[in-house]
Amino acid sequence: MTVKKTVSLTDRHHRYLSEKVGRGMFATRSAVVAAAIEQMMQDEIERDEALSGLAEEIRKRMRTPRSEFVDQVHAFSAARATIGIDPKT
């Protein structure tokens, strides 16, 4: 279903839409707006998935017993060796 609505655009946005249509990238200004909204929706889904994965990783790490923690000397020793820093500093 298509719903016809009126939207207000800045001159800058209107020029951008007109350029995209004029170059043949989109059939109409409405198609440009629809594509932008679809991209926003996809971005939101991807952001939500990333945040959910990050939250789960944080929860998983919070359940790690302290006995399994890695001290900072061992955790960063390879990186320090790569850049030439004494691991004891």
C-alpha positions as CSV (number, residue, x, y, z in Angstrom):
1,M,0.0,0.0,0.0
2,T,1.2,3.5,-0.8
3,V,0.3,6.5,1.3
4,K,0.6,9.9,-0.1
5,K,1.9,12.5,2.4
6,T,3.3,16.0,2.1
7,V,6.8,16.5,3.6
8,S,8.8,19.7,3.9
9,L,12.4,19.7,2.8
10,T,15.3,22.1,3.1
11,D,16.6,23.6,-0.2
12,R,19.7,21.4,0.2
13,H,17.7,18.2,0.6
14,H,15.4,19.1,-2.4
15,R,18.5,19.8,-4.6
16,Y,20.0,16.5,-3.6
17,L,16.8,14.6,-4.4
18,S,16.5,16.4,-7.7
19,E,20.1,15.6,-8.6
20,K,19.6,11.9,-7.9
21,V,16.5,11.8,-10.0
22,G,18.1,13.9,-12.7
23,R,21.1,11.5,-13.0
24,G,18.7,8.6,-13.4
25,M,19.7,7.0,-10.1
26,F,16.1,7.0,-9.0
27,A,12.8,7.3,-10.9
28,T,11.2,9.8,-8.6
29,R,12.0,11.9,-5.5
30,S,9.6,9.6,-3.6
31,A,11.9,6.7,-4.5
32,V,14.9,8.5,-3.1
33,V,13.1,9.2,0.2
34,A,11.9,5.6,0.3
35,A,15.4,4.3,-0.3
36,A,16.7,6.5,2.5
37,I,14.1,5.3,4.9
38,E,14.8,1.7,4.0
39,Q,18.5,2.3,4.7
40,M,17.7,3.9,8.0
41,M,15.6,0.8,8.9
42,Q,18.4,-1.5,7.9
43,D,21.0,0.5,9.9
44,E,18.8,0.3,13.0
45,I,18.4,-3.4,12.7
46,E,22.2,-3.8,12.3
47,R,22.9,-1.5,15.2
48,D,20.4,-3.4,17.4
49,E,22.1,-6.7,16.5
50,A,25.5,-5.3,17.2
51,L,24.5,-3.9,20.6
52,S,22.7,-7.1,21.5
53,G,25.9,-9.1,20.7
54,L,28.0,-6.7,22.7
55,A,25.7,-6.9,25.6
56,E,25.7,-10.7,25.6
57,E,29.6,-10.7,25.4
58,I,29.7,-8.3,28.4
59,R,27.3,-10.6,30.3
60,K,29.4,-13.6,29.4
61,R,32.6,-11.9,30.6
62,M,30.9,-10.8,33.8
63,R,30.3,-14.5,34.6
64,T,34.0,-15.3,34.2
65,P,35.5,-16.3,37.6
66,R,38.3,-14.1,38.8
67,S,40.6,-17.1,38.8
68,E,40.4,-17.1,35.0
69,F,41.3,-13.4,34.6
70,V,44.5,-12.6,32.7
71,D,46.9,-10.1,34.3
72,Q,47.8,-7.0,32.2
73,V,51.5,-8.1,31.8
74,H,50.5,-11.3,30.0
75,A,47.5,-9.8,28.2
76,F,49.6,-7.1,26.5
77,S,53.0,-8.9,26.2
78,A,52.7,-9.7,22.5
79,A,51.6,-6.2,21.6
80,R,54.4,-4.7,23.7
81,A,57.0,-7.0,22.1
82,T,55.7,-6.1,18.6
83,I,56.2,-2.4,19.2
84,G,59.4,-2.8,21.2
85,I,58.4,-2.0,24.7
86,D,59.9,-3.9,27.6
87,P,57.0,-6.0,29.0
88,K,58.0,-5.2,32.6
89,T,57.2,-1.5,32.2
